[in-house]
């Protein structure tokens, strides 16, 4: 199943757990062996595979590292380099803050059709 933004958190966790389990089985690893490699408890692996809510991200990262799939997480939030135009606009410095437009400070009139007054 494809993970989509319309899915609930629980559904995403279940899907990730199923994928983790399939990957573990394709590598012929037991839950205990994976837990030992990852430095987590067997119960942690069980919780991730079942999609249990409340599991810690550090445990997930350790499991990914032990299965040598941690590099794939770079696809989720790639380290994007600023474009040359962005560098020129900010004089070579990386942006550090988000800003709102200055117009938003003033109350705006509601939009009307051209024939309305």
N, CA, C and O of each residue as an XYZ file, in Angstrom:
468
protein
N       0.841     -1.168      0.000
C       0.000      0.000      0.000
C       0.894      1.242      0.000
O       1.924      1.289      0.673
N       0.485      2.212     -0.749
C       1.233      3.460     -0.807
C       0.865      4.326      0.397
O      -0.306      4.428      0.762
N       1.861      4.941      1.001
C       1.616      5.840      2.127
C       1.234      7.202      1.570
O       1.965      7.795      0.776
N       0.074      7.686      2.001
C      -0.437      8.958      1.503
C      -0.782      9.879      2.665
O      -0.978      9.428      3.793
N      -0.853     11.153      2.381
C      -1.118     12.140      3.430
C      -2.524     12.026      3.999
O      -2.791     12.554      5.079
N      -3.422     11.357      3.304
C      -4.791     11.217      3.793
C      -4.938     10.090      4.818
O      -5.989      9.952      5.443
N      -3.895      9.292      4.988
C      -3.950      8.164      5.920
C      -3.836      8.656      7.361
O      -3.213      9.684      7.629
N      -4.441      7.914      8.277
C      -4.305      8.241      9.697
C      -2.902      7.864     10.159
O      -2.208      7.088      9.502
N      -2.494      8.418     11.291
C      -1.184      8.080     11.854
C      -1.079      6.584     12.103
O      -0.047      5.972     11.828
N      -2.150      5.998     12.624
C      -2.151      4.570     12.930
C      -1.968      3.738     11.667
O      -1.239      2.746     11.676
N      -2.627      4.139     10.576
C      -2.506      3.408      9.315
C      -1.084      3.500      8.766
O      -0.552      2.523      8.240
N      -0.474      4.670      8.890
C       0.911      4.837      8.428
C       1.845      3.967      9.260
O       2.730      3.307      8.716
N       1.648      3.964     10.585
C       2.490      3.134     11.454
C       2.335      1.652     11.128
O       3.317      0.909     11.110
N       1.087      1.222     10.866
C       0.868     -0.184     10.497
C       1.587     -0.524      9.198
O       2.222     -1.572      9.088
N       1.483      0.369      8.213
C       2.123      0.123      6.921
C       3.641      0.075      7.066
O       4.291     -0.802      6.497
N       4.208      1.013      7.825
C       5.657      0.991      8.053
C       6.070     -0.289      8.767
O       7.103     -0.879      8.449
N       5.262     -0.717      9.733
C       5.547     -1.952     10.452
C       5.528     -3.165      9.541
O       6.390     -4.039      9.641
N       4.542     -3.218      8.649
C       4.460     -4.333      7.703
C       5.662     -4.335      6.764
O       6.218     -5.390      6.458
N       6.056     -3.155      6.313
C       7.225     -3.073      5.426
C       8.491     -3.502      6.156
O       9.335     -4.206      5.600
N       8.611     -3.071      7.405
C       9.770     -3.452      8.210
C       9.810     -4.968      8.387
O      10.868     -5.584      8.265
N       8.670     -5.557      8.670
C       8.608     -7.011      8.847
C       8.977     -7.738      7.551
O       9.741     -8.703      7.579
N       8.435     -7.280      6.413
C       8.765     -7.923      5.125
C      10.260     -7.830      4.839
O      10.872     -8.793      4.379
N      10.844     -6.666      5.115
C      12.281     -6.485      4.879
C      13.094     -7.390      5.792
O      14.073     -7.996      5.357
N      12.697     -7.483      7.046
C      13.401     -8.352      7.995
C      13.330     -9.808      7.541
O      14.332    -10.521      7.573
N      12.150    -10.244      7.121
C      11.987    -11.627      6.678
C      12.750    -11.897      5.381
O      13.286    -12.988      5.192
N      12.800    -10.906      4.489
C      13.546    -11.101      3.240
C      15.041    -11.248      3.505
O      15.765    -11.838      2.703
N      15.496    -10.711      4.628
C      16.904    -10.859      5.023
C      17.106    -12.064      5.939
O      18.208    -12.301      6.435
N      16.024    -12.826      6.158
C      16.054    -14.036      6.971
C      16.537    -13.756      8.394
O      17.331    -14.513      8.953
N      16.047    -12.664      8.965
C      16.402    -12.291     10.335
C      15.225    -12.556     11.263
O      14.077    -12.285     10.909
N      15.505    -13.080     12.433
C      14.467    -13.195     13.453
C      14.321    -11.842     14.137
O      15.197    -10.983     14.030
N      13.217    -11.662     14.833
C      13.033    -10.422     15.581
C      14.129    -10.272     16.631
O      14.629     -9.171     16.865
N      14.497    -11.381     17.259
C      15.537    -11.336     18.292
C      16.885    -10.945     17.696
O      17.622    -10.156     18.289
N      17.214    -11.495     16.519
C      18.495    -11.178     15.886
C      18.543     -9.711     15.472
O      19.560     -9.042     15.650
N      17.440     -9.218     14.918
C      17.388     -7.808     14.526
C      17.499     -6.912     15.751
O      18.207     -5.905     15.726
N      16.805     -7.274     16.815
C      16.861     -6.482     18.047
C      18.283     -6.419     18.582
O      18.735     -5.366     19.031
N      18.982     -7.536     18.537
C      20.366     -7.564     19.028
C      21.260     -6.677     18.172
O      22.066     -5.910     18.698
N      21.117     -6.781     16.854
C      21.915     -5.935     15.950
C      21.631     -4.455     16.168
O      22.538     -3.625     16.116
N      20.363     -4.134     16.412
C      19.952     -2.735     16.542
C      20.197     -2.174     17.937
O      20.172     -0.960     18.135
N      20.431     -3.048     18.893
C      20.634     -2.578     20.260
C      19.338     -2.162     20.935
O      19.330     -1.289     21.802
N      18.243     -2.795     20.531
C      16.941     -2.537     21.143
C      16.377     -3.865     21.636
O      16.926     -4.926     21.340
N      15.295     -3.804     22.377
C      14.687     -5.040     22.864
C      13.868     -5.700     21.755
O      13.449     -5.052     20.795
N      13.653     -6.993     21.913
C      12.817     -7.722     20.955
C      11.409     -7.133     20.958
O      10.757     -7.065     19.916
N      10.949     -6.717     22.113
C       9.620     -6.115     22.234
C       9.519     -4.832     21.407
O       8.462     -4.542     20.848
N      10.604     -4.064     21.324
C      10.602     -2.849     20.501
C      10.382     -3.211     19.040
O       9.593     -2.565     18.351
N      11.075     -4.238     18.567
C      10.893     -4.692     17.182
C       9.450     -5.157     16.984
O       8.825     -4.828     15.975
N       8.924     -5.910     17.931
C       7.536     -6.381     17.845
C       6.567     -5.208     17.758
O       5.629     -5.229     16.961
N       6.793     -4.185     18.579
C       5.902     -3.016     18.576
C       5.954     -2.283     17.240
O       4.920     -1.858     16.724
N       7.154     -2.134     16.679
C       7.250     -1.467     15.380
C       6.543     -2.268     14.304
O       5.810     -1.704     13.491
N       6.752     -3.558     14.290
C       6.146     -4.388     13.256
C       4.627     -4.436     13.370
O       3.937     -4.610     12.365
N       4.105     -4.285     14.567
C       2.648     -4.306     14.744
C       2.033     -2.928     14.521
O       0.810     -2.791     14.491
N       2.874     -1.905     14.366
C       2.375     -0.547     14.146
C       1.841      0.088     15.404
O       0.993      0.978     15.347
N       2.332     -0.362     16.537
C       1.858      0.152     17.824
C       2.199      1.632     17.978
O       3.316      2.061     17.690
N       1.230      2.388     18.429
C       1.414      3.829     18.637
C       2.288      4.051     19.866
O       2.189      3.311     20.844
N       3.133      5.060     19.815
C       3.942      5.424     20.974
C       5.349      4.862     20.950
O       6.078      4.998     21.933
N       5.746      4.240     19.867
C       7.114      3.747     19.784
C       8.042      4.915     19.504
O       7.652      5.888     18.857
N       9.267      4.817     19.990
C      10.197      5.938     19.871
C      10.912      5.942     18.525
O      11.221      4.894     17.957
N      11.158      7.129     18.043
C      11.842      7.299     16.769
C      13.273      6.782     16.835
O      13.775      6.254     15.843
N      13.935      6.920     17.967
C      15.320      6.443     18.067
C      15.387      4.934     17.876
O      16.336      4.427     17.277
N      14.405      4.223     18.371
C      14.365      2.775     18.154
C      14.209      2.450     16.685
O      14.857      1.538     16.172
N      13.350      3.193     16.005
C      13.159      3.006     14.568
C      14.458      3.263     13.810
O      14.814      2.509     12.905
N      15.162      4.325     14.181
C      16.426      4.645     13.512
C      17.466      3.554     13.745
O      18.213      3.209     12.829
N      17.522      3.014     14.942
C      18.470      1.936     15.234
C      18.154      0.690     14.412
O      19.055      0.023     13.904
N      16.863      0.388     14.289
C      16.459     -0.772     13.487
C      16.815     -0.540     12.022
O      17.336     -1.442     11.365
N      16.543      0.647     11.504
C      16.900      0.966     10.112
C      18.404      0.862      9.895
O      18.852      0.350      8.868
N      19.181      1.343     10.851
C      20.638      1.271     10.743
C      21.099     -0.190     10.737
O      21.964     -0.564      9.946
N      20.525     -1.011     11.613
C      20.905     -2.421     11.690
C      20.557     -3.166     10.408
O      21.245     -4.116     10.035
N      19.490     -2.740      9.731
C      19.089     -3.386      8.478
C      19.724     -2.712      7.267
O      19.453     -3.090      6.128
N      20.558     -1.727      7.513
C      21.284     -0.996      6.475
C      20.346     -0.310      5.476
O      20.600     -0.303      4.272
N      19.262      0.263      5.998
C      18.344      1.024      5.153
C      18.207      2.470      5.633
O      17.331      3.202      5.172
N      19.067      2.871      6.552
C      18.990      4.226      7.098
C      19.210      5.279      6.009
O      18.601      6.348      6.050
N      20.071      4.982      5.041
C      20.341      5.942      3.964
C      19.085      6.261      3.156
O      18.972      7.346      2.585
N      18.143      5.321      3.106
C      16.916      5.552      2.340
C      16.060      6.653      2.957
O      15.215      7.233      2.274
N      16.268      6.947      4.234
C      15.503      8.018      4.874
C      15.853      9.381      4.288
O      15.095     10.339      4.442
N      16.985      9.470      3.627
C      17.380     10.726      2.989
C      16.392     11.112      1.888
O      16.294     12.284      1.522
N      15.668     10.135      1.366
C      14.677     10.425      0.334
C      13.466     11.156      0.906
O      12.763     11.864      0.185
N      13.228     10.983      2.207
C      12.068     11.613      2.836
C      12.247     13.127      2.917
O      11.381     13.887      2.484
N      13.366     13.550      3.469
C      13.683     14.976      3.589
C      15.082     15.211      3.037
O      16.050     15.279      3.794
N      15.187     15.333      1.727
C      16.520     15.502      1.148
C      17.165     16.810      1.585
O      16.487     17.797      1.869
N      18.486     16.788      1.631
C      19.249     17.982      1.973
C      19.339     18.825      0.714
O      20.224     18.632     -0.120
N      18.413     19.760      0.589
C      18.363     20.566     -0.621
C      19.341     21.720     -0.530
O      19.440     22.399      0.492
N      20.035     21.918     -1.584
C      20.962     23.039     -1.686
C      20.187     24.239     -2.225
O      19.318     24.073     -3.081
N      20.485     25.435     -1.743
C      19.784     26.610     -2.275
C      20.153     26.832     -3.740
O      21.278     26.566     -4.162
N      19.190     27.320     -4.494
C      19.437     27.590     -5.908
C      20.369     28.797     -6.029
O      20.479     29.590     -5.094
N      21.036     28.938     -7.169
C      21.899     30.113     -7.367
C      21.138     31.430     -7.202
O      21.687     32.398     -6.677
N      19.881     31.472     -7.644
C      19.091     32.700     -7.494
C      18.806     32.982     -6.020
O      18.821     34.135     -5.588
N      18.547     31.929     -5.258
C      18.301     32.093     -3.820
C      19.555     32.619     -3.132
O      19.469     33.474     -2.251
N      20.720     32.109     -3.533
C      21.982     32.589     -2.960
C      22.201     34.066     -3.267
O      22.633     34.829     -2.403
N      21.899     34.467     -4.506
C      22.041     35.877     -4.870
C      21.084     36.749     -4.059
O      21.457     37.814     -3.567
N      19.855     36.282     -3.932
C      18.840     37.051     -3.218
C      19.235     37.277     -1.760
O      18.983     38.346     -1.202
N      19.846     36.281     -1.155
C      20.213     36.383      0.259
C      21.706     36.657      0.458
O      22.239     36.477      1.553
N      22.367     37.091     -0.605
C      23.781     37.480     -0.554
C      24.674     36.356     -0.036
O      25.567     36.582      0.781
N      24.418     35.142     -0.522
C      25.270     34.002     -0.189
C      24.981     33.345      1.146
O      25.591     32.328      1.475
N      24.068     33.902      1.917
C      23.749     33.328      3.230
C      22.518     32.437      3.116
O      21.611     32.705      2.328
N      22.503     31.379      3.911
C      21.339     30.495      3.945
C      20.223     31.150      4.742
O      20.469     31.844      5.728
N      19.026     30.924      4.311
C      17.858     31.466      5.000
C      17.721     30.804      6.367
O      17.889     29.591      6.495
N      17.416     31.602      7.386
C      17.315     31.080      8.741
C      15.930     31.244      9.353
O      15.614     30.595     10.350
N      15.108     32.098      8.772
C      13.785     32.351      9.336
C      12.737     32.398      8.241
O      13.021     32.737      7.092
N      11.528     32.051      8.623
C      10.386     32.233      7.737
C       9.742     33.565      8.088
O       9.705     33.957      9.255
N       9.248     34.244      7.098
C       8.619     35.537      7.343
C       7.233     35.564      6.721
O       6.929     34.799      5.806
N       6.410     36.445      7.227
C       5.103     36.670      6.625
C       5.179     37.955      5.832
O       6.056     38.789      6.057
N       4.255     38.107      4.905
C       4.281     39.339      4.121
C       3.858     40.498      5.007
O       3.042     40.334      5.913
N       4.402     41.637      4.746
C       4.112     42.816      5.560
C       2.677     43.299      5.342
O       2.113     43.974      6.203
N       2.093     42.959      4.207
C       0.723     43.370      3.927
C      -0.257     42.687      4.867
O      -1.329     43.232      5.135
N       0.077     41.528      5.365
C      -0.860     40.777      6.200
C      -1.106     41.459      7.540
O      -2.051     41.098      8.242
N      -0.280     42.438      7.913
C      -0.489     43.162      9.159
C      -1.706     44.085      9.072
O      -2.322     44.405     10.088
N      -2.047     44.512      7.854
C      -3.164     45.421      7.672
C      -4.433     44.607      7.409
O      -4.390     43.614      6.682
N      -5.560     45.019      7.993
C      -6.805     44.287      7.715
C      -7.162     44.406      6.240
O      -7.050     45.480      5.649
N      -7.589     43.308      5.660
C      -7.912     43.305      4.239
C      -9.412     43.436      4.043
O     -10.204     42.922      4.832
N      -9.792     44.138      2.969
C     -11.201     44.254      2.626
C     -11.643     42.929      2.021
O     -10.861     42.277      1.330
N     -12.881     42.523      2.267
C     -13.369     41.294      1.650
C     -13.450     41.465      0.141
O     -13.711     42.561     -0.354
N     -13.228     40.387     -0.580
C     -13.246     40.418     -2.037
C     -14.673     40.557     -2.528
O     -15.584     39.934     -1.982
N     -14.877     41.378     -3.564
C     -16.205     41.539     -4.161
C     -16.070     41.497     -5.667
O     -14.988     41.698     -6.219
N     -17.194     41.230     -6.326
C     -17.219     41.266     -7.782
C     -17.056     42.709     -8.245
O     -17.280     43.640     -7.471
N     -16.668     42.897     -9.498
C     -16.450     44.234    -10.028
C     -17.701     45.088    -10.078
O     -17.605     46.313    -10.012
N     -18.893     44.468    -10.195
C     -20.121     45.252    -10.297
C     -20.745     45.538     -8.934
O     -21.793     46.179     -8.856
N     -20.111     45.069     -7.861
C     -20.619     45.336     -6.517
C     -19.867     46.523     -5.920
O     -18.716     46.775     -6.278
N     -20.508     47.247     -5.019
C     -19.819     48.354     -4.380
C     -19.609     48.083     -2.923
O     -19.038     48.914     -2.217
